[in-house]
Amino acid sequence: MSKLTATATCTAHGAIVEQTGQVVPQPLLAQRVAWLTGLARDLTAEIVAGRWSAADLDALACGVG
């Protein structure tokens, strides 16, 4: 089975907690973004595994409609 990788670039310069107005330090922001991307990766993997077979993914990877 082919391995597909999708990427999206994003630069986070800072964040603020809406309720308090407190600035989130960059190391904490990076930790939160890493957690969120891991969650998205895991949920996506479950959806793909539950709906598509290896043959389906190979067909998609080679551009066959």
C-alpha positions as CSV (number, residue, x, y, z in Angstrom):
1,M,0.0,0.0,0.0
2,S,1.2,3.5,-0.8
3,K,1.8,6.0,1.9
4,L,0.2,9.4,1.4
5,T,1.3,12.5,3.3
6,A,-0.6,15.8,3.4
7,T,0.9,18.9,4.8
8,A,-0.3,22.4,5.6
9,T,2.0,25.1,6.7
10,C,1.2,27.3,9.6
11,T,3.1,29.8,11.7
12,A,1.9,30.5,15.2
13,H,3.5,33.6,16.6
14,G,1.5,33.7,19.8
15,A,-1.8,33.0,21.6
16,I,-3.9,34.6,24.3
17,V,-6.3,32.9,26.7
18,E,-9.6,34.6,25.9
19,Q,-11.1,34.5,29.4
20,T,-8.1,36.1,31.1
21,G,-6.1,37.9,28.4
22,Q,-3.0,36.0,29.5
23,V,-0.3,35.5,26.8
24,V,0.5,31.8,26.3
25,P,4.2,31.2,26.2
26,Q,5.6,29.8,23.0
27,P,6.8,26.5,24.5
28,L,3.3,25.9,25.9
29,L,1.7,26.9,22.5
30,A,4.0,24.4,20.7
31,Q,3.0,21.7,23.2
32,R,-0.7,22.4,22.6
33,V,-0.3,22.5,18.8
34,A,1.5,19.1,19.0
35,W,-1.3,17.6,21.1
36,L,-3.9,18.9,18.6
37,T,-2.1,17.6,15.6
38,G,-1.7,14.2,17.3
39,L,-5.4,14.1,18.0
40,A,-6.3,15.0,14.4
41,R,-3.8,12.3,13.1
42,D,-5.3,9.6,15.4
43,L,-8.9,10.5,14.5
44,T,-8.1,10.6,10.8
45,A,-6.4,7.2,11.0
46,E,-9.5,5.7,12.6
47,I,-11.8,7.1,9.9
48,V,-9.6,5.9,7.0
49,A,-9.1,2.4,8.5
50,G,-12.9,2.1,9.1
51,R,-13.9,3.0,5.6
52,W,-11.2,2.3,3.1
53,S,-9.2,-0.8,2.3
54,A,-5.6,-1.0,1.2
55,A,-6.7,-1.5,-2.4
56,D,-8.9,1.6,-2.3
57,L,-6.0,3.7,-1.0
58,D,-3.7,2.3,-3.7
59,A,-6.2,3.2,-6.3
60,L,-6.4,6.8,-4.9
61,A,-2.6,7.1,-4.8
62,C,-2.2,6.2,-8.5
63,G,-4.9,8.6,-9.6
64,V,-7.4,6.1,-10.8
65,G,-11.0,7.5,-10.2
